[in-house]
């Protein structure tokens, strides 16, 4: 069993994305006190995106205030999952000793300093009624996944354990059921039963949903990969780390066999690379291996590539695995070395970090020539700055964090433009017409192009140049020069000249056509909104809510848990700078908060004017 532990902080959501991309099953770990929190919702959304079957594990039942029944309801209500309890705890808080397995109807108690001894025994007398009721509820839920179980229950017969396990397994692997287990990882209480559940309910590579890959030569052809050792190799690099002996490339093998010394092909670059060493990872330890098979997760040493690259070993079977979802960066800052030597080190570090982390972006500002780094949050960027200092021994100067605004349009608008240039010799001639329209919020793509040209007024060979020209315009909006998003373009007609038309002419024409049309479509500024969750003693609830209101926050809800209140709000990222200090001040340091990117939303008119003025003033200084 390959187990990947992922960080809980929202700034490192890419670690969850890349792990779920290569795993066949997952465990959604929830706090027995806190329950479904903001990050739980994000992780659940990622699991659904990659269609990963999962178990839920309610942890920390030994903590004061643990309430697994409430957490099960939380899972159903907040995550909209069909959660079914297959265990009942034996005691809570400092009385927590183990669990009752509702399938076997046996109690399991952990003993020893670290819970290493598991004793099977009869269900304690005071839990028999509760367990019988919970088992009846479990059987009622899982019976919809097994006809034989349904018939036995209708006939009021007792089903065998094998039939119950089969029904749960069917529900889990079809993504329609989430069994809920519980315990306390701190003392390994019930962890052993969780490991058993992984083996029984989650799919092996043979049982898991088959991975799909696009044919490199013809992307319209989709191949379904088979976890068979004898088929052509297909593996994907999902994580990179730099080592003294070269790059360590974590790899999932979807099909075929990989041996030490093999020559494999990077299907993105076409480069042939030799696999020098293969290792199986155990946290920071590793074992050298000679061969790895379909379904394995291993690491290659010394293979240069980028995160998400696919490798094959057969020129006649070249495919690219579906890449993982990469969220938009929401915060940026400038960075430079203190001197030329430091600048060289910074450049080397940034190139490496970009290969390792798809959510970490680097670009050069055209006007100021500054190097700008962008990421998922302040902590995300701060850690990379610290790594430059620590790993590359480079002194760096960083600018103030800046919010990554976007621009978009708010209505449809016609588009028509003629590009005509004659300066001796061959000229330039191109005409395009059509319309632009706003894409709905949450669209999978930020730019949509529809070619509706008929009759040959724009020769087909120039259509790709038109699309490139439109895409060029998306890089810089008309209001303040921010990237544009959620814009659709319909190209319906145009004009060409047999001599003066060219790829460049149509690219320039499309760029200028969209630029003009956007100005007629009521452009507006979008700002990143953050989902903020504050956990505070109830006595400070009013102060916390007031503070969020003062930052243009919209309260989504609140929940009381004992003496604590959890407040959820949507707040512009621009208003969240310095919030940590203010929150400590108004709650005597007793409150905590988390935040994650939620969406881009239109700014109020007065804020839009301030954003535009500030950006133009900044550009003028350069």
N, C-alpha and C positions, 0 to 999 in steps of 0.2 A: 504494500500500500504506500503510495506517495502522498505525503501530507504537506501542504503549503500553508503556513501561518501568515496572515496578512495584517498590516498595521490598521489601527482603528481610526487614525486621524484623517479627516476628510481631504486634507491637502494631498494625501498620497493615495487617492482613489485609483490611480493607474495600477498600483500593485494589486488591487482587487480585480480590476479589469483583466490584466494579463494572466492572473492565476485562474480566474473563472474560464478564460478563453481556452485553457489547456486541460482543465479537470473534467472528470466524468461525474462527479458528485460533490456536494458541499455540506458543511455543517454551519447553520446560522446560529451563532452563539449570542444569547440574550442574558442580560443581568436579571437575577431573580428579584431585585428590588426596583431597578430602573425600568425594566421591561423594554418595549419597543421604543427606541430613541431615534433621533434624527438620522444618525448614521446607519441604523438598522434598516430604515426605509430605503436609503440609498443602495445598500448592499443587496437588499431584496430585489430592487429594480434591476441591478446588474445581473443577478442570478436569472431573472426572467428573460433578460435580453439574450443571454447565451443558452437559455433553455436547459439549465443545470438542475437535475433532481437534488433535493436537499432534505436533510433532517434538521430539526430545531433542538438545541440543547439549552435548557434554562440553567444557568450557572449561579454560583454564589448563594445556594440555599442555606448556607450557614451564617449569612449576614442578617443583622437585625432588620426586620421589615420585609423579609423574603415572602413572596406570595405567588406561587406558581399558577394557581387558578386564575388570578388576574392577568398574568402574563399570557396564558393560553387565549383568553378573551381578547387581549391586546393584539395577538397575532392574527386572529380572525377579523377583528374590526379595522385595525390600522393597515395591515398588509394584505387584507382580503385573501387570505390563504385558508384552505380547508385543513385546519390543524386538528390533529386527534392525539389525545394524551394516551401514551402506551405504558406509562409508568406513574406510580403514585409515591410521593416522598414518605420516608419513615422519619418523622420529626422535622422541624424547621429551626432555623437560627442555631443556637448552641446545642439543640437536641437532635440535630440532623445526623442520622446514622447510616442511611442507605436508601434503597428504593424497593418497591414491589413491582415486579414484571407482570403486566396485565395479560400478556400472552401465555406465559407459563403458570401464572398465579402462584408465584413463589417470591419470598422476600430475600433480598441480598444485602448483607450488612458488611461494611468495610471495617477492618480492624488493623492495628499496627500504626506506627507513627506517621506513615505516609499512605495509609489505606491500601497497602500492598496485599493484604489478606482479605479475600472475599468469601464470606460464608453464606451458603444457601440454607434457608430455613422456612418454616411455615409462616404464613402471614400473621402478624400480631393480632390478637383478638380484637383490639380496639379499632383496627383498620379493615376488618373483614367486610362490614357493610359498605363502607366507602369504596373499597376495591371492587366489590360485586357491581355496584352502581356504575363505577367508571368503566369496568369491562363491558357492561351492557351497552353503554354509550359508544365505546370503541367499536364493538361488533356491529352496531347499527350503522355507523359511518362507513366502515370498510367493506361492508357486505355489498355495496354497489359496485365493487371492483372484482367480484368473484361470484358467478352464478351458483356454484355449488354451495358456497357459504350462505347465500341468500335463501336457498331452498331449505337448508338445515335449520336456519333460524325460523323460517315460516312454519316448519314442522316441529319447532320447539325441541330440536335435538342439539346435543353439545358438539360443536365442531372440534376437530383435532387441531393441535398446534400447527401442523404443517399447512392446513388449509388457511388458518389465520395469517400465518407468515406469507403465504402465497398472495393473499388478498392485499396485505399491506405493501408487499413488493410491487405488485401490479399498479397500485395507486401512486406509489412514489415514482416509479420509472415512467409513468405516463404524465407526470407533472401535475397530477390532480389531488395529491395527498401529501401532507407534511406531518410525519410522526413527531411527537414532542417527547423528548427524553429530558432527564434532569439530574442534578447532582451538584458537586462542588469540586472544581478542578484543583483548588488549593491543597486539599488532602487526598486527591485522587478518588474521591468518593463517587462511585458509579461511572467513572471514566472507563472501566473495563467493559461495562455493559454497552457503553457508547461505541467502543471499538467493535464489539460483537455486532451491533446494529449496522455499522458501516459495511461489514463483510456480508451481512444478510440482505439488507434492503437497497443499498446503493449499487448501481450497475458497474460491472467490469467493462474494460474496453470492448469486449465482444458484445455486450448487451447494450452499451450506450448508443445514443443517437449518432449516426454516422456523420463525420465531418465532410463538408463540401469544399471543393477547390475549383478555381477557374483555370481553364486551359490557357497557357501563356500565348499560344499562337492564335487562338480564337476565343476571346473572353466570353462569348455567348454560350460556349460549351461548358457545362458544369459536371465535374466528376464527383462521384460519391466514393470516398476513400474507405477501404476495407482494412481492418486491423489484422492483416495476414502477413506473416513473415516472408513469404515467397514472392510477394508482389513488388513492383518497383518502389524504391524508397521515396517517402514524402515525410519530411519533418519540418518543424517550425521553431525558429529562435524566438523565445518569448521574454527573455530577460538577459541583460548583459551586465557584467561587472569587470572592472580592470584589475589585473593581477600582475605581480612582478614578472611572471613567465608568459604573459600575454592575456588576451581577452578570454574570460570565462563565459561561455554562451550556454545558458540553460535552454534545453531543447525538448520538445515533445515529439515522439515518433508516432505518426498516425498510420503509417503503412510501410511494410518492408523491414529490412534489417540494416543496421549501421555498424560497421566494424572499424576498429582502430586501423589507421593506414589507408582507409578508403578515400577516393577522390570524389567529392560531391560538387554539385553545381548550384550556385545561388541564382534562383530563377528571376530575381529582380535585376541583377547586374550582369548575369551571364558568365560570371567568373567561376573558374574551377578552383576549388580549395582542397587541400589535403587535411584529413583529420589526424592530428598528431597524437592526441590523448583523449580518452573517454573516461569520465569518472561518474560515480553515483554519489550524490550529495547526502550527507547526514548532518544538517545544520552547518557548522563550520568544518566538520570532518568530511573526508571523502575517501572513497575506495576506487582504485584503478580497475577498470573493466576492459575486456577485449571486444565485446560485442553487446549490442542493445537491440531489442526487438520491438515490434509494433505494440503500442500501449505504454512503453517505458517513458519515463521522464529522467533525462540524464543531462550531463554538461559536457561540452566540447571545450578543449583548451587550445588557444592559438588560432581559432577560426574568426577572422574579421568579418563583421556583418552589422546590420542594424536590427533593432527590435522589430519583430514582425516578418523578417525575411523567411522565405521558404526554400528548402534545399531538396533537390532530387538527385538521382544518380543515373538516370536514363534519358538520353537526348530525345528519345521518342515519346517520353511521358514527362512533360514539363508543365507544372501547375503552380498556382499561387493560392495558399490557404486564405480564407476570409480573414481580413485584418480585424483587430479589435477596435472597439469604439474609443475615440479619443476626444475628451471634453475640450471646449474652448478655454484658452488661458484668459484669466480675468484681471490679472495684475501684472504690472511691468516696472522695471527700474533699470537705470543705466549702470554700467559697470566698466571699469578700466583699471589697468595696472598703474602703479605709482611711477614706473619708469619703463623703458623699452623692454628690458629683460622680463619684468613682471607682465607686460602686455603679451609677450610671446607665451608665457606660461598660462595666462588667462585664456588666450585663444585656444591653446591645446586642451585645456580643461573643459571649455564650453563645447567644443566639438565632441569630446567624449561624452559629456552629460546628455547632449542631444541624441546621440546614438543609443544611450541607455534608457532614456525616459521620453516617450513621445509627447508628454504634456509639457515638457520644458522646451521653450522656443527661444531662438536667438535670431536677431536681425540687426542690420545697421541702419540707423536713421539717415535717410538720404540728405536731409538738410543740415543736420548737425554733425554727421559722421560718427555719432555716439553708438556704442554697442549696447543694445537693449535686450535684456532677458525678460521672459514672460513665463508665468506659471499659474498654479491653482490657488495660491494664497501667499501671505507674508512668510509663514513658516517654511513653506516649500522653497521659496527663493533664499531665505536666510540660511537654510541648511546647505544649499549649493555654494553660497558665498563662503561659509565656514569650511566647506570641503576644499575650495580653491586655496584658502589660507593654510589649511592643515596638510593636505596631500601634495600640493604643488609649491608650498613655501613661498607664496606670492602675496605681496602687499597690494590690496585693492582699494579703490575709491568707489563707493556706490552712491547713486542718487536717491532721492525720495521716491517711495513707491507711488506709482501712477495707476489710475483705474483705466482699464481697456474699454472705452466706450465703443459703440457701433453706430452706424447710420443705416436707415432703411427708408422705404417709401410707405405712404399711408393710403394711396389710391391708385387706380389704373390711370395710364396716360398714353396718348399716341406717340409713336416714334417715327420720325422720318428725317433722313439726312442724305445730302449728296456731297461727296468728297471729290473735288476736282482741282488738279494742280498741273500747270504746264510751265516748264522752265527750260525749254530747249530739249530736244531729244525725246525719249520716251516720257510720257506724262503719267499722272495717276488719276484714275477714274473709278469710282465705286458709289453705288447708291443702295441704301437699305430702308425698309419701312416695316412697321409692325406695331406692337404695343408692349408696354411693360405693366406688371401687376404685382401686388404684394403677396408673398407666400404666407401661409398661416403660421402662427406662433408654434414653435416646437418642430418645424419641418426638419426632416432628416438631412436635407441639403440646404446650404445658404444661398445657392444660385441655381436657377433652373432655366434651361434653354430648350425651346421648342422650334424645330425647323419645319415651318408650314409653307415653304416656298414651292410653288407649282409653275410649270411652264418654262423653266430654264432661264428666267430673268436674272437669276444669280446662278452661274454654273456650279455644279455640285462640288467641284474641287476647291471653291472658295468658301464653302459653308464652314469648314473648321476654322478658317481665319476669322470669320465673323464671330464665331463662338469665343475665340481667343481674345478678340477685341473687346467683347462684352465683359469677359472675365477680367481683363486689364482694368476696366473702369471700377470693378468691385473693390479694387485695392485701396481706392481713395474716394471718399464721399464728398459731396459739394459743400456741406455746411462747415466742417472743421477738419476734413482730411482723414477721418477715421475709416477703418474698413467698413464696407457695406455688407449687409446680410438680408436674407429673406426677400430677394428680388427675383422675379420671373420675367423672362423675355420671350415673346413670340415674334419670330421673324417670318413675315408673310409675303414680302415682295422686295424688289430691288431693281437696280439697273447695272449694266456692265458695258464695257467697250472692248471690242476684239483685240485692240493693241494696247491700250493704256491701263486696262484692269490687271491687277496682280494681287497676290496674297497680302502684301504690305498695304496696298490701297484699301482693301476690304477690312483689314484689321484696324487701320486708322479710322475708317468710316464708321465701323461698328462702335469703336471706343467713343468717338465724339457724338454719335447718335444717342447712345445710352446716357452719356453725360448730360445732354440737353433734355432728354425725356425725364430724367430723374428730377430735375429742377421743376418740372411741371407736375410732378406726382406728390407734391407736399412732403418733401423729405423731413425726417425727424431724427433726433438723437435717441439712442437706446442706451440704458445703463444696466450693468450686471446687478441683479437682485440676489441677496443671500437669504437662505433659510436659517434663521437664528433660533437656537433653543437655549433658554436660560433656566438654570436650576438654582432656586433661591429659597432661603427660609421664608415662610409665608408672611412674616411680619414686614418684609421689604417688598412685597409684591407691587404695591402702589408706586413706590419709587422706581422700580425696574420698568414697569409699564410706562410711566411718565418719561423715563430716559429713552425708551424705544420710540415713543411718539415724537420726541424732540429730534430724533434722527430720521424722521420721515418713515418710520416703521408702521406696518399694518399688522395688528395682532390677529393671528390665525386661531388661537385657542390657548387654554390653560388647563392644567390638571393638577389636582392636589394629591400628594402622596405623603400621608402622615403630616409632619411639620414642614414638609417641603412643597413648593409649588413649581411646576414646570411650565414656562411660558414659551409659546412658539410664535414667531413673527417673521414677516418678510421685510427686509431692510436693505436699502441701497448700499452697495459695497463702499461707495464714496463716503458714506456717513459712519462707517464702522472703524475708521482709523482712530486709535486712542480709546476705544470702547472698554478695553480690558481694564485700564486705569480708572475710568469713571465708574465701572461696575464695582470694582473693589472699594472705591470711596463711598458709594451709597449703601453698600451692604456689609460694611466693616470686614471686607475680605472673605465673606462667607458664601458668596455666589460663584458659580462657574457658568461658562457658556461655550457652545460649539456653533460653528456656522459652516455652511456649504453652499456652493453655487446653485441657484434655483432656476433662473431664466434671465433673459434680457427683456427689459420692459421700457416703454416710452418714458422719458423724463417730463416732469411738469414744465410748462412754458418758461417760467422764470428761471428754473434750473438749467434748461436747455440754453437759454441766452447766456448764462454765466459760464457754462461749459464751453460754448463756442468762443466767447470773449477770451477766456483763459487760454484756450488752445491757440487762437490767433496771436495773442500777446506773446506766448511762448515761442511760436514760430518766428515772430518778428525779431525777437532778441537774438535768434540764431543768425 
